[in-house]
Amino acid sequence: MGREELDIIGPAVATARAQGIDARGPIPADSVFFQAIRGDYDVVVCQYHDQGHIAVKTHGFEQSITITLGLPIIRTSADHGTAFDIAGRGIAHPDSMVAAILEAAAMAARLDLAPEGLRALRPLS
């Protein structure tokens, strides 16, 4: 239906690999989430919000979080939204928000200040 895999995603993966990043793809969405849940990947990069959220929320709605990559700041968020329909009723589950905060803290613990003033995450060891 399009050429994004050939013209954009494939070359981006090749560039990442040339820079020493263990990137793979493009991989069809109907396969990659099964593989990620199985533990094959640390991160799945999606082209569209719903492409990732549908699969992640189906797997673990109350625990899922979003990490926005490529920003000059750490940004994590709960995947469940604001839940206005249950706000103030004492029935919301905090698990996703707690997971987002803990992940942001873990990412912050790995921050380095590069000489040029840019923040970069140290690899997990």
C-alpha positions in Angstrom: 0.0 0.0 0.0 3.0 2.2 0.2 6.8 2.4 -0.1 7.7 3.5 3.4 9.4 0.2 4.3 11.6 0.3 1.1 12.2 4.1 1.0 12.4 5.1 4.6 12.4 2.4 7.2 14.8 0.0 5.5 17.4 2.7 4.9 17.0 4.0 8.5 17.6 0.5 9.9 20.7 0.2 7.6 22.0 3.5 8.9 21.5 2.5 12.5 23.3 -0.8 11.9 26.2 1.0 10.3 26.4 3.1 13.5 26.7 -0.1 15.6 23.1 -0.2 16.7 21.5 -3.7 16.8 18.5 -2.5 14.7 16.3 -4.9 12.8 13.4 -4.4 10.4 11.2 -3.5 9.0 9.1 -6.2 10.6 5.4 -6.5 10.1 3.3 -5.3 13.1 1.5 -8.6 13.3 4.8 -10.3 14.1 7.0 -7.8 15.9 4.8 -7.5 19.0 4.7 -11.2 19.5 8.5 -11.3 19.2 8.9 -8.3 21.5 6.7 -9.8 24.2 8.7 -13.0 23.9 11.8 -10.9 24.7 13.5 -10.6 21.3 13.7 -6.8 21.4 14.3 -4.0 23.9 12.3 -1.4 21.9 9.8 -1.5 19.1 9.7 1.7 17.0 6.3 2.3 15.5 5.4 4.7 12.7 2.0 5.7 14.2 0.6 6.0 17.7 -2.1 3.3 17.3 0.2 0.9 15.5 2.0 0.4 18.8 -0.7 1.2 21.4 -3.2 -1.4 20.2 -0.8 -4.2 20.6 0.7 -3.0 23.9 -2.6 -2.2 25.5 -4.0 -5.6 24.5 -1.0 -7.3 26.1 -1.0 -5.3 29.4 -3.4 -2.4 29.5 -2.8 -1.5 33.2 1.0 -1.8 33.0 1.8 -0.4 29.6 3.8 2.9 29.2 5.0 5.0 26.3 8.6 6.2 26.0 9.0 8.9 23.5 12.5 8.5 21.9 14.5 11.2 20.1 13.6 14.1 22.4 16.2 16.2 24.3 14.3 15.3 27.5 13.1 12.1 29.1 9.4 11.6 28.3 7.4 8.6 29.6 3.7 8.4 30.1 1.0 6.0 31.2 -0.8 4.5 28.2 -4.3 4.5 29.6 -5.0 8.2 29.2 -6.6 10.6 31.7 -9.6 8.3 32.5 -12.0 11.2 33.0 -14.8 8.7 33.2 -13.5 7.3 36.5 -11.6 10.3 37.9 -12.3 11.0 41.5 -14.0 7.7 42.1 -11.1 5.9 43.7 -11.1 3.0 41.3 -8.2 3.9 38.9 -5.2 1.6 38.9 -1.9 3.5 39.3 0.3 0.7 37.9 0.9 2.3 34.5 1.8 5.7 36.0 4.1 4.1 38.5 5.8 2.1 35.7 6.2 5.3 33.7 7.8 7.1 36.7 10.1 4.2 37.5 11.2 4.0 33.9 11.9 7.7 33.7 13.9 7.4 36.9 15.9 4.5 35.5 16.6 6.4 32.3 17.7 9.5 34.3 20.1 7.4 36.4 21.9 6.5 33.1 22.2 10.1 31.8 25.5 11.5 30.8 26.2 15.0 29.9 28.1 14.9 26.6 30.9 17.5 26.1 28.8 19.4 23.6 26.0 19.8 26.2 23.7 17.1 24.8 22.3 14.5 27.0 22.9 10.9 26.0 21.8 7.6 27.7 24.6 5.2 28.7 23.9 1.7 27.4 22.4 -0.8 29.9 25.1 -3.0 31.3 
